[in-house]
Amino acid sequence: MNRRFFLQVLGCGCLSIGMSSCSTVPITDRRQLNIVPEHKLNAQAAQIYEKVKEKEKLSKDINQLNEIKEIGKKIEYSISEYFEKSKIPDPTTAFNWEYILIDNKKIKNAWCMPGGKIAVYTGILDVTKNTNGLAAVMGHEIAHAVAKHSVERASRTVLLRTGTSIIDIATGGKLSTINRSTGMDTVGLLSQIGIMNPFNRKQETEADYLGLIFSSLSGYDIRETSKIWERMKEANKGKGTPEFMSTHPSPDNRIKKINEWVNEITLKYPPIKKI
């Protein structure tokens, strides 16, 4: 299929949906697609979160879990206070915050589902090393939820599926014929080549930036953030995926941008003291 024709049909078929369903990311003001109701995504996330708690082995380290909750509570408060003082609608109003620590040393990860459902794996603690490092990671993951990246991702999926249906009709069913003859899922293929991969590099970079802001507002030393990525590089022993094949920025580019932002964010977003 001609690539220009594909883009023209996709654009014409979805332009009216996209133009009427755009919102902006708080603070960065980036325009994003938003056609999936947030409350539905939050409800689905909450159900999945419960299944995760049933399936995974939860850590019995109460002290470590309490530290995670303490960091989370500070970030929660700082986000709400910042938006209230800035007279901007608080994007976390509908969040039902919750925190778990998953006992898995092999996984160096943490995540925040839509609606504020957070999980930290014990493996990431070897990388974060300290409270400031852990706050940096949590700030980044919470930033994904605050920026509604999952809503944006889900909206892109809906739009892409709508677009491929329009193309199929416009080409007299040629797309369906291709899919049947090759066993290929066009939407899945487009996802794989990076058109709508979750989370994409733009979203990851945005979460880095917002995460630094939220950590700074919460009183944590954001200079620790670049050190985390240095340690992550060491932990991966140079086996990281090349940036052009990954949805995450390369560690080197990530560290460079973070170092460029640190002084500006520290001055512009000082800690919010809890009254």
N, C-alpha and C positions, 0 to 999 in steps of 0.2 A: 504494500500500500504506500502511495506517495505521502511522504512525511508532511509536506506543506498542506496537503488536502486534509490529513488527519488533524492537524493543529487548527485549521480553519473551521472545520466542522465542530470540533470539540469546543473551540472558543465561541462560535456563534450559538451553539446549543446550550452553553452553560453561562454565557455572559450575564443574562438577566438574573440568574440565581445568584451568581457571585457578587454582582454589584449591589444587590439588595440584602446581602447577608454578610457584609464585612463588619468587623469590629477592630478595635486597636488594642495592642498589648499595653498594659499599664507601664508607665515610666518611659519605655522605649518608643511608644507611639507607632510601632510597626503595624501596618494593616494586615489583618488575617481573616481567613474565611471562617464563618461561624454559622453553620446551618443545622447542626445537631444540638438539640436541647441539652444544656449542661446538667440539669437535674437528672435526666435519664442516664447520662454517662456516670454521674456520681453514684447513682443507685446500683448500676451494674458493677462499678468498681468496688462498692461496699460488699456485694455478694461474693465477688472473686476474692476479696481480702479475707473474708471468713473462711473460704476454702483453703487459702494459703495457710491460715493459722491452724487449720485441722491437719493439713498435709505435712507441713514443715516442722522440724524439731525446733522448738523455741528455747532460747537460752534461759538458764536458771540464774544467771549472773544479775542479781537484783541491782547491785551498785551500778553496773554498766548501763542497764536499762533505765535506771533513774537519771543517769547523766544524759542519756539520749532524750528523755522526756523533758528534762530541765532546759536543754538547748532548744528543743522544739517549742516549749512554752515561751521562751524569750523571743524566738523568731515570730511566733504567732502574734504576740503582743506588739512587737515592733512594727510588723507589717500593718496591723489594724490601726495603730496610732499614727503611723506615717500617712496613710491614706486619709484618715480623719482630719489631721492637721493640714493636709494639702487640699482638702475639700474635693477629694476624688473618691468615687464609689469604691468601697472595699471589695476586692475580688474574692476575698475569702469568707464573706458573710455566710454563705451556705455550706461551708466546710464543717465536717464533723471529725475533728482531728483525732488521730490514734497512732500509737507507736508500738512496734514490736522489734525484738532482737532475735534474729534467726541464727541458730547455732550451726554454722557451716563455714569452716576455715578455708575451704577451697575457693569460695566465691568472694571476690573482692568487689562488692557492689552495695548499693543502697538505691531505693526508689521511693517515689511518692506518687500514689495513684490520684486521679481526680477526686476532689473532695477531701484531701488531706490525710489519706491512709498511707502511713509511712512504714517502711521496713528497712532495717540495717542488718547486714550480714556480718558475722564476727570476723570474717576474712578481711574486710575493709579496715578493721581497727589496726591491723598491722601496718597499714599505709597511712592512716590518719595520725596515728601516734599520740595525739594529745587533744585537748578540748577544742582548741582553735581549728585544728585540722578536721575534726569531726563536724564542727559547726559549718565549716566551708563546704563539706560534702552534703550535709543536710540542707544547707542554704541553696545549693545548686539544684537538688532534687525538688525541694519545695517550690523553687522558681518555675520549674516546668508546670506545676499545677496552677500557680498563680497566673502564669502567662497563658493558661488554657491550651497548652500545646496538644494535649490529648483530644480536646474538642476540635482543634484545627485539623489534626490528623484524621479524625473520624469524618469530618466534613469533607476533606479532600477525597477520602475513599468513596463517600456518597456521590460527590461530584464526578469523580472519574468513572464510576459505574454508570452514572447517568449519561456521561459523554460517550462511553463505548456503546451504549444502547442506541444512542442517536446515530452514531457512525454506522452501526450495523443496519439500521433502517435506511440510512442515506445510501448505502452501498448495496442495497438489495440482499442483505444477509451474508455478504462476503466474509465479514469478520467471524460470524458463527461458523461458517464453512471452514475457515482457516483453523479455528480453535478445535473443531471436531476432527479434522484430518490430521492435525499435528498433536492433539492432546494438550494443547497449550492454553493456559488461562491468561488472557491478555492483560487483565488487571494485575494478576500476580506478577507477570513479567515486568510490567511497567513499575511495579513496586520495587522489584529486585534491582532495576537499573537506576534507582534513585529518584524517580519523579515524586514519590510520596512516602519514602521510607521513614519510619518513626525511630527516634526523633531525628530530623535532618540536621545538617551541620549549622544551618542558620538558627534553628531552635536551640541547639546545644550551645552555640556561642552566646545567644541571648540569655540562656539559663546561667551561663558562667557570669555574665555581667550583672544580672539581677541577683544572683546568689551572693556575689560580693557585696552588693548593696544591702541585702537583708542581713548578712552576717555583720557588716559594719554597723548598721542600725541597732543590732542586738548587743553590741559591745565587744565583739570578738576581733582578734587581730587577723585581718585578712591577708597580711603578708605571708601567712603560713600556706596559703592556697597554692602558690606556684611550687612550693616545696613538696606538696602532695603529689603533683604531677611528675616531679623529678623522681620521687620514690616509686610512683606507678610505673614509670619508664624502666626503672631498675628492676622492679618486680616482674615486668614482662620480658626483661632481658633482651630488648631490641626486637621482639617478635610482634610488635604492634602492626595492625593492618595499615597499608598505605592510605594516606588521607583521601585520595580520589576514589578509593573503593570502600570507604567507611562513612557512616553517618556521623561519626565523631571527628572533630578537628584533630589533627595530629598533636601529640603532646608538645612538641616544640612550638608549634603555632599557638597552641593554647597558652603555654607558659609566657610567650612573648606578649600576647594580648592582655593577659592578666597583669603582668608587670607594668604595662602601659596604663592600665586603669587604676591601679592600687592607690596612688597618691591623690588622684582626682576624686575617687569615691570616698576615701578617708576624710577629705576636707568637706565634700559636698553632702555626705550622709553620715554625720556624727552619731554616736550612740544615743538612743532615746531612753531616758531614765524612767523607770517604772515609778509611778506615784504611789 
